[in-house]
Every structure is written in C-alpha cells, then in structure tokens.
Amino acid sequence: MQKKADRLYESFAYAKAIDVYKDLLEKDYKVEHNQKKLADSYFLLRDPENAAPLYAKVVEQPGVSPEYYYKYAQALRGVRRYDESRQWLKKYLEEGKNENLVEDLLNEEKIAIYPGLETFRLKNADFNSEFSDFGAYKGNGTIYFTSARAKGAKNPKIYDWNGEPFLDIYTVPSKNGILESLSGEVNSVRHEGPLVISKDGKTMYFTRNNYINNKNGKKDSEGVNHLKIYKASLINGEWTNIEELPFNNDNYSVGHPALSKDGQTLYFASEAPEGFGGSDLYKVSVKNGIFGTPENLGEQINTPGNEVFPFAAEDGKFYFSSDGHKGYGLLDVFVVDLQNQEKIYNLGEPINSNLDDFSFTISSEDISEGFVASNRPGGKGSDDIYQLSMLAPLVLKGTVTDSINGKPIADATVRLKDENEQQIAFLKTDSVGYYELEIRRDVKYPIEAKHIKYDQKLGTVNTFEMDDQTELVYDIELSPVNDVEYLAEINKIYFDFDKHNIRPDAAAELDKLVNLMKNEYPELVIEIGSHTDRRGSLEYNRRLAERRAQSTYDYLVQHGIAPERIVTYKGYGEEQPEIDCNNCNEVQHQLNRRSIFKVVKME
C-alpha cells in the first residue's frame, strides 16, 4: 500500500492518494511520512481545512523541514487563523528561509483594501455544476467559461490530480441561454481554459496542456505536461486553425491569457525560471499577428508567491490573483493601475474569502457586471463561478438648515468619519446650504455638522440595504447658539462716562440686533442687562445702569421690536464688571460701561 500511495502522489493523483494515505495512517504505518504526504495532498487540492490539522502534527515531528512551517502557515491563513499563521512564518524566518516570500504576509498592518467607492454583489452563476467551474468571460453576447463537467461525454477522461474530468470550454449564448460545448477544434482530450477573445470576436487565445494536432507535446524532466497558450480563429461559426504561440516552453507553464483594451498587449501567467518565484505575470506586444518579446511585469506586482489569472479592464485597471500579496488566505483578487503601479490593493470582501478567489473579469459590454471564481463554501462544486454586479457609489447629499427659521446655512462644515472615528471626508456647504459627495454602500458613517453660530450636530449615515437607490438624502438641522451677540455679530453696546444716551457706534450695533430679531428669528425673546464702571457710589451707578437699560430698550422698541419680546431690561450698576479691577485705566472703565443681551426663548 505504501508504494501505491507514493506512486499516486508522485504521478500527481492526489485525490486517489488521499484515500490510501488515510488507510495507512489508520494502521499507524510510517506515521510521520504519511502525515506529510496526506497533508501535502490536501494542500495541493486547495483544502486548508483538512490540511491544517495534519500540518499541526507534522511541524512537531523531530527534524522536520522548515518548509512545513511555511505550508502550515499558509494552511492557517486558509482557515482565517492569521495570528497563528504569523507565528509559524516567524519560525520559518528564524530558520533562515526565504525572507522575501513571507515579508508581506508577516506585516501586521491591515490588508490594503481597494479604496474605490463601488460595491460588489455576488451570486452563484446559474450554469455552475458539481465539478470545477471557473474562468468566466463575457464578450459579444456570449459567456465563455471553463468547466470539468464533461457535458455529453459517456466515459470522460479523468484528471488524476483531483479526480474530476479534464477541463473544457463552454458557452452560454445570450440569444438562447442554452449551455453548449465550444464549437470547433479548441476542446480536446486535454485541459482547455481559461481564454480571452479579441474585441472583433475573430481571435481566441486559450490555455491548453502541451497538445496540438491530436498529439501530446514534450513533457519536462519530471514528466509534467505543461500549459501553453494557443490561438484559434473563428471561421464559419467555429473555432479552428489552432496555433501555438511562439513564447511557450516545454519546460514550464504559460497560460491565463488576457488582452489589453486596444488588443495590442497580451498578458499571461508563467512559471518561467527568470521570474520572482512561483508563477509571475508577463506581457507581450501583439501587432498584426506578430508577437514581441515577453516582459515580466516587475516586482511591484510579482512576488515570490504565485500571481495568476490577469485581467485588463477597459477603464485601465489591472486585476489578478495572488497568494504572495497580503490577503485573507490562499489566492485573493488584487487590482492595480498599470500606468503608475503606485499601490496594489486587495479587492476585499465579498470578492475575496479565506480560500481561493480567482479569474476575475468584467464584461466588455457592461462594466457593472462580471465574474469571479472561488472554492469558498456555499457553491455547487469545488470551484464555482459567481456573477458579480458592481454598484456605483451612493451620492450622499443634503441641506444644512437653521432649526429655528429653516433657512439654509452657508459654509457649515460636514465631516464624515469611518468606524474608527477617523475623518474620511470634509466639505463645506455652498451658498444655499447644500453639500454632496460619493460614499460606499454597506457602511455606517458617523457624521458631524458644525458652524460657528450653531451647536454641533452628530448623527449616523446608514448605507445598508440601498441597492436600489443611487442617492441618499441626509438633511441636517443645526440649532443656533444661545448667544444673541454671536448670532447678530454685534459688539457690546458701550456708553460714555456718566451718560446713558445711545452713541452712533452703539446704534449701529443695535441695528444688527433689530435685523436679527425681525428677519432671522421673529420669535426671539431677550433680556437686557446694563452696567457701569466703578466710579461713583453704588446707588448712583445702579440708577445710571437702569437709565442705560431703558435707553437700550427704547431704541429697540422704536425700531420695531415688540415690547413683549424684551421681557426684562435691568440695570446692575457696578456689580458685574466685565473687567474686575480696583485701579482701572480708561480702557477698562469703558469695557465695564455696557449693555448686554441674553436669549430667553428662540421659538
């Protein structure tokens, strides 16, 4: 049995090998060796849930290779045990192993989530099967995808790696919605897919094992038949004239083709030895059917891990999957602007999960639709295709108004914060109190509105369950501060020494108060308090202050303010000085000779 298990493993028949290794472990036969092989088999089948507990035993074996620390760390990421994963990555580094491979994964900073405001929604594609389905791509009214379903085959050839039939390309034409096997010569007895089709619909680039003209190509020194990219032409409704691209190689895989918007650049993944490790992403020029020299996309995009499934969107964004950039576990989908490559972002949930998320594409016909594949729970089979819809940002807009008179407030500040109370947007209202900005869906944003003449207002903007809406109206009412002088922007009403008449400068200030009470707050009720300096007796100053209060009251009434809106006008003499001084100078005396106002009622 041991020889059988190892032979299956060495021939990449991991699905079959698992059953034999499990039998051997039940018999306690060569436990350490078989634990490793069983764990590796699960890991190679992208099953971290079963691999992780086995690796937990393997890493405790005496003299175990540090490479298993890395494998265990990766499996732990696949089951969202991130802190434990980092501990085993550190142990891997302590053994002097590949620092470049784990540098990004060890970084405890948060995942760099794509800051775009659009929101993704996913649903299982109707055409998924119990077998592996991925690589969906929509163009010219047809959905193309890769599947192991072997539709129509009586005795399909089985891929020993995972026990499923070999992959073929299928279509779902929008004209009838009936799933069909791709017509022509593309599908063979080997693996086909994924693919991309030129904008004119006449040329297809697709991935296939090294197989052409019904013959297997050369295998490498370890007996592996690698992937290659082929070209097919659409002739009389069928894909034919299969040609191998010139930069393929028998010794390493080349696959996952994608085209730029203008069709003059072909992107692909390859395990070429001059890369940064694992599978890297490359580009090659395509002009008049002639291919240039492939170029590695560089270390900003490529890592010592695996970068696969490139996709060039029509808006200039470049998407790909990677297990080398910081993500949720195994393969995640990332996005970068190829023009500057300043920052690579993880697309976040729900596009990504703790398992494999890959073959992200956007429809060439509708940029709000696309596909992604994943082996996350909840699908029909191993890998499943998810249809994605991309919802535009919500337009948050509203008007900031006075809660008393309903008038718009210009130059009010509106701040939007994230869940950590960090500011993410700051803006001012315009002349009619209006504000507007774009925000993400599925978020609760703390919001704050302020103005110097108003009390601060706090609230929450909730953007959940708004898929059918394009905008969210959030009006804000601010309560004016309880300070007449502030609201009217008036200075103190000052008097000359031993006088109670209203000076011209005081009249100008009182006119502002009249305007406020007539035009801004017609329900405003106030009280008046008047004061003196400390020269003169207490009683004299009290009477002088009363005359000043009377003068102030009379001015307001004479200028149209109803007497009942001034409930009190009182003289306080020298009892409540603005400047509390014993030997006051003239400036200080003047500051104490004043009338002031208080709000009694605003509405």
Protein Blocks (a to p, Z undefined) as FASTA:
>chain_A
ZZmmmmmmmnopaklmmmmmmmmmmnopakllmmmmmmmmmmmnopaklmmmmmmmmmmp
ghiafklmmmmmmmmmmnopaklmmmmmmmmmmnopafklmmmmmpmbdcdddfbfbdcd
ddddfkbcfbdcehiaceehiacdddfklgoiabdcddfknopacdddddddfklopacd
dehjkbccbdeddddddfkopaccddddddeehiacdddfkopacddddddddeehiaeh
iacdfkbcfkbccehiaddfkopaccdddfbfklnbhjaddddddeehiacddddebjkl
pccbdcehiaddfkopacdddfkbccfbpjddddddfklomaccdebjakbccbdcehia
cdfkbmkbccdddfbehiablbdcdddddddddddddddddfklopacehiacddddfko
pafbdcdddfkopacddddehiacddddddfkbccddddddfehilkpcbdcdddddddd
fbfklmnopacddddehiabdcfklmmmmmmmmmmmmmmmmmbccdddddddfedcfklm
mmmmmmmmmmmmmmmmmnopafklmmbccdehjmlcfbdcfbdcfklmmmmnccddddfb
fZZ
